[in-house]
Amino acid sequence: MHDEWLLPNGLRVVGERLPYLRSVSIGAWMHVGSMMELPEENGLSHFLEHMVFKGTVKRTARQIAEEMDAVGGQLNAFTGKDCTCFYAKVIDEDLELAVDILSDLVINATIDETELGKERGVILEEIAMDEDSPEDLVHDLLSAAQFGEQSPGQPILGPASQVEAYTRQNLIDFRQKHYGPKETVVALAGNYDPEKVLAFVTQYFGTWSNEVSPVVLPDMQVYTGKRSLREKDTEQMHLCLGYPGMAYGSEGVYPQAVMNNVLGGAMSSRLFQRIREDLGLAYSVYSYPNTYKGVGTFGIYAGVNPKNGEKVLDEIRRELDRFVREGITEKEFRDSKQQLRSGYLMGLESPGGRMQGMGRSTLLRGKPTSHEETIARIEDVTIEKVMDAARRVLTQEPCIAVVGKGTEKLQKI
């Protein structure tokens, strides 16, 4: 059972009732992330996400934590390239508290100057941790190679030098520019009373009145043939290949997902079986799609012994060439579709997963995607559509990112 409301201030609310549960997952989705930042603003979405937990006009940071802990609830947030989400999970009788706290974070955070200095240090440690994690770092380098100076190429955390320099006023101005009811979606899934939900959201979010400009992203291009190599004293060499992929909501998303399962999205996939099982050249090897509004990418990762870097790249290319040239078998196609369908249906057993699907879909497409529509789109995939996606994606020259020792050997690959 689905519910949709539009408050007078423009806030959209979507919900899915699951009366057999005792819990509710709820999130406030903001249409701002690193893709919406100007270069001089890079990292502000993430910094602001951290700072709202450091105190509001109604609660101190300790009170925020204590009130949610006192009812056994969970409270957290994340920042992505195209959204920021503040979310909570509580039992049904504590839903009003969750709505109250989420609205308080979004609308009333004070951005305390003292707390700002402390949290800056936390974020700088997070950036340093990312730098010390070569698998995370190589994905950031690949994104920068694929998009260059375009906003999707910016790191979500931002550069340390800019994070060190941001002021309280920078954060306040950024919030004023991007946090508004018309660019926010409240999504919830679980056991709730619709009349009470509407009353709670109206009470706590209904007076919010900040007018912000609708998000309009420019046309974006995924580059090909770029290289980003970082020499680093690590035991493994971390390799990423990146191709232009399918944009969020486009017809090619589900055929690409089936292609991904066959290529590197599972233990039975071709890349896993060839590079890990047959040749023993990697412990971790996988492929993955990234889909954003207006643009998408398709990536392949492997962590290998530095002496095997060139060989693994050659093997990956052979598998991709064979995929495009010979196609996939009926069994691979059938198994991959079933894997995609089963994964989606199992994900519906999580109210948090349902809430996240509704929130992001409503934020980016203007409406929640029904489960029936999703299953129908999976069922509609054919071998021909999978191969059309493969030719569109895998025949282009990839960007390559490498982190590890001996990267100079791969300069000409």
JOPEBEL-V187935 format. One record per backbone hydrogen bond with DSSP energy under -0.5 kcal/mol. CO is the residue of the C=O (numbers start at 1). NH is the residue of the N-H. Records with the same first field share a line. If there is no record, write none. Layout:
CO->NH + NH
//
This chain:
1->17
3->15
5->13
7->10
11->7
12->186
13->5
14->188
15->3
16->190
18->21
22->92
23->191
24->90
25->189
26->88
27->29 + 187
28->30 + 86
29->185
30->32 + 84
33->36
34->37
38->41 + 42
39->42
41->44
43->47
44->48
45->49
46->50
47->51
48->52
50->53
51->54
52->55
54->61
55->110 + 111
59->56
60->64
61->65
62->66
63->67
64->68
65->69
66->70
67->71
68->71 + 73
69->72
74->89
76->87
78->85
80->34
81->35
83->80
84->30
85->78
86->28
87->76
88->26
89->74
90->24
91->94
92->95
94->98
95->99
96->100
97->101
98->102
99->103
100->104
101->105
102->106
103->107 + 108
104->108
105->109
108->57
112->116
113->117
114->118
115->119
116->120
117->121
118->122
119->123
120->124
121->125
122->126
123->127
124->128
125->129
126->130
127->131
128->132
129->133
130->133
132->134
133->136 + 137
134->138
135->139
136->140
137->141
138->142
139->143
140->144
141->145
142->146
143->147
144->148
146->223
147->150
150->153
151->154
156->46
159->162 + 163
160->164
161->165
162->165 + 166
167->171
168->172
169->173
170->174
171->175
172->176
173->177
174->178
175->179
178->180
180->183
181->184
183->31
184->12
185->29 + 187
186->14
187->27
188->16
189->25
190->18 + 192
192->194
193->197
194->198
195->199
196->200
197->201
198->202
199->203
200->204
201->205 + 206
202->206
205->208
209->211
210->212
221->223
226->400
228->402
229->231
230->404
232->234
235->306
237->239 + 304
238->403
239->302
240->401
241->300
242->399
243->298
247->250
250->253
251->255
252->256
253->257
254->258
255->259
256->260
257->261
258->262
259->263
260->264 + 265
262->270
263->271
264->287
266->269
269->273
270->274
271->275 + 276
272->276 + 277
273->278
274->279
275->281 + 282
276->280
281->305
283->285
284->303
286->301
288->299
290->297
292->248 + 295
295->248 + 292
296->245
297->290
298->243
299->288
300->241
301->286
302->239 + 304
303->283 + 284
304->237
305->308
306->309
308->312
309->313
310->314
311->315
312->316
313->317
314->318
315->319
316->320
317->321
318->322
319->323
320->324
321->325
322->326 + 327
323->327
329->333
330->334
331->335
332->336
333->337
334->338
335->339
336->340
337->341
338->342
339->343
340->344
341->345
342->346
343->347
344->348
345->348
346->349
347->350
349->351
350->354
351->355
352->356
353->357
354->358
355->359
356->360
357->361
358->362
359->363
360->364
361->365 + 366 + 367
362->366
368->370
370->374
371->375
372->376
373->377
374->378
375->379
376->380
378->381
382->386
383->387
384->388
385->389
386->390
387->391
388->392
389->393
390->394
391->395
393->396
397->225
399->242
400->228
401->240
402->230
403->238
404->232 + 407
406->409
407->410
408->411
410->413
//
